[in-house]
């Protein structure tokens, strides 16, 4: 062997040894990550719809996919609710330990999330690497072209960081985050519906049932229509008055001039009354905000443009809200905001609430509350909301919040990829069931069908039964007709408040709202910043022209208070088990 060959071989051996030594820390780090994954699986991510072996495989995938981003500091943001608190405090730490990406999950108020999102969209400066924002912004995201179309991302640039077991079809809110172009723009992270809440123990009392039927001619039960809800509200407020020495009320709501008053209405109050058209997840061509769309182009809110924001059904919706708030709710309710009014039913003096978010379930089931039995089961139940007199079969029946992960094109690709890994981590089958059990905001069909959810059901007042039922599809978020959610949503509370205070009649308030919405649509049309699906306003025509057309806007009914109708809660549960709505 020549000296040259010998020297070459020796150099190769030294290099191989050096490479092996260099690889040792990386191998050790990977081993630490695997150990961390196993620890989190054993100690936190239970129960799961997956076996522990399947969970470990998902975690191994995350470790491998995250290798290029180890050590990166990544930041995401969401609003502050129980589910996101669990993510920020627990899942972010788990993700950091398992992947080596230093994940910071900020919690701020919902309005602040939208403000940060708008800042990034308008400036192009990366504020956060990913956002959990309501799917209500789907119409905004797909029109402005600044949000990443996840369908394209998962098949293209983000394919190498897309979890093979993500299983998009397992998400029960997938239709909410899909745009008219058929693409998925947001990934559901949590969901909660706006349902009817009532004191099942009071409704079951023979003396109250007998007294109610004697007065109204039908059974005290879950109201199917607004007439029955109003009768029950009147009954408890003015006939029953006190139970066990406590003053009780037949209704609870809030009415302070505050941005949360806007949510009270944009969260589908008009659709519950029967405004808009048939269609799931949202009315076609007129949605629950009263906005008409021709093709994919918003064409108007006012009745004179074919919209329904100020139509008879919408005015009826606002009128009933004000009447019930003033006649049947506690006197202080009119001065409350959403957050102030939320805890009131748990205090034990409210008989029913037509507009109650299931996100309050965890707080409503705490031991020791006046509305919880000694064995931990609730004295209350949740059920489908009653509908107004303009409502027809085939229309949406209420609102469902679907906080969803959104990626923006202005986020650098490497940071976007790392954030996408965390987004998937929070909804992966390995972690989603435990998160659902903590926050009670289910997103996956596979989680809903587990034995763990069956075991929890008796203490959740109907939550599991509702989400397993076919009824759930009638509760949907704001849809794609709304082309700029932040600009349009702020108009609602300002105009509705004037009707609450009596400065304007309900008709005048809704006329002002419709006019204000159309002004925004007109500005967007002139600016031409939303592409082919931007607003194109219809010309103004006499309202009667539109009343004469099929569907919304509908002319005023001769009788807006038909006979009340109720259903026994047990009968409702049985129907759900059989796959029926009611």
Buried (B, 14 or more C-beta within 10 A) or exposed (E): EEEEEEEEEEEEEEEEEEEEEEEEEEEEBBEEBBEBBBBBBEEEBBBBBBEBEBBBBBBBBBBEBBEEBBEBEBBBBBBBBBBBBBBBEBBBBBBBBBBBBBBBBBBBEBBBBBBBBBEBBEEEEBBBBBBBBBBBBBBBBBBBEBBBBBBEBBEEBBEEBBBEBBBBEBBBBBBBBBBBEEBBBBBBBBBBBBBBBBBBBBBBBEEBBEBBEEEBEBBBBBBBBBBBBBBBBBBBBEEBEEBEEEEBBBBBBBBBBBBBBBBBBBBBBBBBBBBBBBBBBBBBBBBBBBBBBEEBBBBBBBBBBBBBBBBBBBBBBBBBBBBBBBBBBBEEBBEBBBEBBBEBBBEBBBBBBBBBBBBBBBBBBEEEBEBBEEEEEBBBBBBBBBBBBBBEEEBBBBBBBBBBBBBBBBBEEEBBBBBBBBBBBBBBBBBBBBBBBBBBBBBBBBBBEBEBBEEBBEBBBBBBBBBBBEBBBBBBBBBBBBBBBBBBBBBBBBBBBBBBEEEBBBBBBBBBBBBBBBEBBEEBBEEEBBEEBBBBBBEEEEBEEBBEEEBBBBBEBEEBBEEBBBBBBEEBBEBBEEEEBB
